[in-house]
């Protein structure tokens, strides 16, 4: 009987240790994250399509100058003519688990964001309403150790024109903020 109880206690300790380790692995890792966001836009305006095409056709010198300016602002943008790729770094915390661009856009006073964290998965919803601009976005981001993946679906209306987009995100933990 003592042997059985020792075995059960040992087995329970191992199970509890594995559960704690799994929970720690699945938790959101706070700190600086480098993220690559690939945006595909449906019903893109002709002006946006032309701008993306122009970006793709830039001379090497113009691309280098643009990249240098973007680096100073903390991001990199490129386009293949169809999709736009943004590479950036964000400090992610349990209080702010979604990359924030609202301050950069001067939209933080016009947007409402909710989020729910379950282990390393963050689900969020964002709505913005200001003058002739409305936006609604929902997404999920999953952090697992030093990497993350996510996707965001967004619907925007600006000056009566709509734009639907899907953003696929991958990221790597860089270090403390």
C-alpha positions in Angstrom: 0.0 0.0 0.0 2.8 2.4 0.9 4.5 1.6 -2.4 1.3 2.3 -4.3 0.8 5.7 -2.5 4.4 6.7 -3.2 3.9 5.8 -6.8 0.7 7.8 -7.0 2.2 10.8 -5.3 5.2 10.6 -7.6 2.9 10.3 -10.6 0.8 13.3 -9.4 4.0 15.4 -8.9 5.1 14.7 -12.5 1.6 15.5 -13.9 1.5 18.8 -11.9 5.1 19.7 -13.1 4.1 19.0 -16.7 0.9 21.1 -16.4 2.9 24.0 -14.9 5.5 23.8 -17.6 2.9 23.6 -20.4 1.1 26.6 -18.9 4.4 28.6 -18.8 5.2 27.7 -22.4 1.7 28.7 -23.6 1.8 32.1 -21.7 2.3 35.3 -23.5 5.9 36.3 -23.2 6.1 40.0 -22.5 8.8 42.0 -24.2 10.0 43.3 -27.6 8.7 41.4 -30.6 9.9 41.7 -34.2 6.8 41.2 -36.5 6.3 40.7 -40.2 2.7 41.6 -41.3 1.6 40.7 -44.8 -1.5 42.6 -45.8 -3.7 41.4 -48.7 -6.4 44.0 -49.7 -9.6 43.3 -51.4 -11.5 46.0 -53.4 -8.3 48.1 -53.4 -8.7 51.6 -54.8 -7.0 52.3 -58.1 -4.8 54.9 -56.3 -3.6 52.3 -53.7 -2.9 49.8 -56.5 -0.9 52.4 -58.4 1.1 53.3 -55.3 1.9 49.7 -54.6 2.9 49.2 -58.2 5.1 52.3 -58.0 6.8 51.0 -54.8 7.6 47.8 -56.6 9.1 49.6 -59.6 11.3 52.0 -57.6 15.0 52.2 -58.6 17.4 50.6 -56.2 18.6 54.1 -55.1 15.0 55.2 -54.3 14.3 51.9 -52.5 17.4 52.4 -50.4 16.5 56.0 -49.5 12.9 54.9 -48.6 14.2 52.1 -46.4 16.6 54.4 -44.6 13.8 56.8 -43.8 11.5 54.0 -42.7 14.2 52.6 -40.4 14.4 55.9 -38.6 10.6 55.6 -38.0 10.9 52.0 -36.8 9.4 50.0 -39.6 10.0 48.7 -43.1 7.4 48.5 -45.9 7.6 46.6 -49.2 5.2 45.5 -51.8 5.0 42.8 -54.5 2.3 44.8 -56.3 -0.5 42.7 -54.7 0.3 42.6 -51.0 2.0 44.9 -48.7 4.6 43.7 -46.1 5.4 45.7 -43.0 8.2 44.7 -40.7 8.2 46.4 -37.3 9.0 45.9 -33.6 6.5 46.3 -30.7 6.6 46.0 -26.9 4.0 43.4 -26.0 2.6 43.1 -22.5 -0.4 41.4 -20.9 -2.0 44.8 -20.6 -1.2 45.7 -24.2 -1.0 42.3 -26.1 -1.9 43.7 -29.5 0.5 45.8 -31.6 -0.5 49.4 -31.3 -0.6 51.8 -34.2 -3.5 54.0 -33.0 -1.1 56.6 -31.4 0.8 56.8 -34.7 -2.4 57.4 -36.6 -3.7 59.9 -34.0 -6.8 57.6 -33.7 -6.5 56.4 -30.1 -9.3 58.7 -29.0 -11.7 57.4 -31.7 -11.1 53.7 -31.3 -12.3 51.1 -28.8 -10.4 47.8 -28.3 -11.3 44.8 -26.4 -9.1 41.7 -25.9 -9.1 38.4 -24.2 -6.0 36.4 -23.3 -6.2 32.6 -22.8 -2.7 31.2 -22.2 -0.6 32.4 -25.2 -3.6 33.2 -27.4 -5.0 36.8 -27.7 -8.3 37.4 -29.4 -9.2 41.0 -30.0 -11.8 43.3 -31.6 -11.2 46.9 -32.6 -13.7 49.5 -33.8 -12.9 53.1 -34.9 -15.2 55.9 -35.9 -14.0 59.4 -36.8 -15.4 61.8 -39.3 -15.5 60.0 -42.6 -13.5 57.0 -41.4 -14.9 53.8 -39.8 -13.0 50.6 -39.2 -13.8 47.2 -37.6 -11.1 44.6 -37.1 -10.9 41.2 -35.4 -8.0 39.0 -34.9 -6.2 36.2 -33.1 -2.5 36.1 -32.2 -0.9 33.1 -30.7 2.4 33.4 -28.8 4.3 30.2 -28.2 7.7 30.6 -26.5 9.9 32.9 -28.7 7.6 32.9 -31.8 4.1 34.0 -32.7 1.6 33.8 -35.5 -1.7 35.7 -36.1 -4.2 37.0 -38.5 -6.5 40.0 -38.6 -9.6 40.6 -40.7 -10.4 44.3 -41.2 -13.2 46.3 -42.9 -12.7 50.0 -43.5 -14.9 52.7 -44.9 -13.3 56.0 -45.8 -15.1 58.7 -47.6 -17.7 56.2 -48.8 -15.1 53.8 -50.2 -14.7 50.3 -48.6 -11.5 48.3 -48.1 -11.4 44.8 -46.8 -8.1 43.3 -45.8 -6.5 40.3 -44.2 -3.2 40.6 -42.3 -1.1 37.5 -41.6 1.5 38.0 -38.9 4.6 36.1 -37.9 6.9 37.2 -35.1 10.0 36.5 -33.0 10.8 37.5 -29.5 13.7 40.0 -29.5 14.3 40.7 -25.8 13.1 42.9 -22.9 11.5 46.3 -23.7 
